[in-house]
């Protein structure tokens, strides 16, 4: 036994002396030319080793390689395909005798890899990946049997141990001549901890990406755990941060992603994440997601929670110009939460709760790609649209805008986005509990819409307000660069005075109004829609009062002018009682024409006719008024049955500045002509009587002479 021990120790010592002598005497740099020739024979590429090659043997057997380059493929220029400044690979010597590899950290410094594709679609690595074949030798038969990768991976991990990977200051360049694209990834620094199955491995990478449209600095770190068969992966404490500069934007984007745990199971085809968050300046999103069938048809299920978002800041970051709004504090607060599930072809959103500024929205939706129809059902508690509409302009600004109207028409905004509507297939219903628009107030708005292949139907659209219910429906048909619109409107017994007071801020009218209308038009801009508008309209007002204008006072003014008396002072307040007013109109090419207006007041009857140019917003209208001299008119008495002369009221001008003038002169002239004709008749009657008397006298005298005895 002692002899065996002595012999063993002697052999070990001899091996050690031989190995030590080999290391001291062997110089790998002497074989550079052989290595270069070998690479050239196998790849056709030129290899240059400018740095030294050093070899170590105990306790680590390893290789240190200095600056090395390999040439590019033919036709891809003189730039090297790859180069590096330093490579270090080491492994413990003794475990190798047990067929185990315990490697030290692999270190790679100064790697530059130039990848390219020419105009013919050939890459500069195709020659390296092409399968090698020997002439005259048939390719080996392939088997349909899948290899047992699970056992292979377990054996590999059992025999292989790596203390880590470290890549320092690497760079990757990509040039695609077909797509005319260049990408540069520089300052690549990667570190990875000890490679072991079922053990958390620290992983960290950072790089700088440059492309003509983007410049991004990226940092990613996570603790990665994987199974021995490389089928299950877990990512702990994942942190992603970046500084992104898009060419189209002035400001930098700073997106960040954080997750406590993300898990992928390739056997079960599942993905799961806990407490994943995304943030970027004004945005913060938290989510919990799970997915299955991840490599075939992913099915997603999870919860999204948008904690905070400032839409104005987000739009500013992306240089999106929001339209002018009356309230500058709008679009500053947005939060939402919802459940999501389904595949990319059929996503369901449920338990949606969204808060925008002071408005709360709830509902659900299903999103499907075209040509399938998506659906949505949303309820809104209270929204003031006036805050989101442009601020009302002053009269000075309005007059200036009228002067510049021609120049503004060329840049008029598109009201109906036909390209978008033609692609939207949607069945939706919306309910709004409270609504304010143009200072008018409404409740219980209901809108149901069906959109398919560019045809949109909105039926019904109903809402309540001002003691009435409004019902309407719309149809839109989109064409290539145009749209056809049609619809109907039904408003029954609405308090028009209160509505008008809210709308214009002036108390001008009181009464109960009924309006029915049908219309059709074409266009995508407001000016086009008004210019092409056609349809029919009926209007009726009962128990009304027109405030700010006293028709009875105008009669007194007329009487004073006739009698040449002082003009009486107008009463305060000025108003005209209207028992009933009705009218109908035909609209053709933006011109509204009315010929049958009739109205009754306690002391007058009114008829009217004229036109309104809706496109140019101009009025040309005449109302004729007949007054009674008594204190009351029989309700059944019509305008035509009254004997008094009519007084014309002319309404001209624009919608913004209407002009109302009473044509007293016409009535005075008519009255004068009536008096002249009356006097003429009197004179003619008197002359006739005088002539008749004279004739009778002369005739009587002649009769007396004849009868005289």
Secondary structure, DSSP 8 states (H G I E B T S, - for coil): -HHHHHHHHHHHHHHHHHHHHHHHH--GGGGHHHHHHHHHHHHS--EEE-S-EEEE-SSEEEEEE-SEEE---TTS-SS-SEEESEEEEEEESGGGGGT-EEE--EEEES-EEEEEE-TTS-BTTHHHHS----TT-------SS---HHHHHHHHHHHEEE--EEEEEEEEEEEETTTTEEEEEEEEEEEE--B-TTS-EEEEEEEEEEETTEEEEEEEEEEEEE-TTS-EEEEEEEEEEEEEEETT-SS-B--EEEEEEEEEETTTTEEEEEEEEEEETTEEEEEEEEEESTTTS-EEEEEEEEEEE-HHHHHHHTT------S-TTTTS-EEEEEEEEEETTEEEEEEEEEEETTEEEEEEEEE--TTS-EEEEEEEEEEEGGGTS-----HHHHHHHHHTHHHHHTT---SS-HHHHTT--EEEEEEEEEEEETTEEEEEEEEEEEEETTEEEEEEEEEEETTEEEEEEEEEEE-SS-EEEEEEEEEEEEEHHHHHHHHHSS--EEEEEEEEEEEEEE-SSHHHHHHT-EEEEEEEEEEEEEET--HHHHHHHHHHHHHT-------SS-EEEEEEEEEEEEEETTEEEEEEEEEEETTEEEEEEEEEETTTTEEEEEEEEEE-SSS---TT--TTT--S-EEEEEEEEESSSEEEEEEHHHHHHHHHHHHHHHHHHHHHHHHHHHHHHHHHHHHHHHHHHHH--
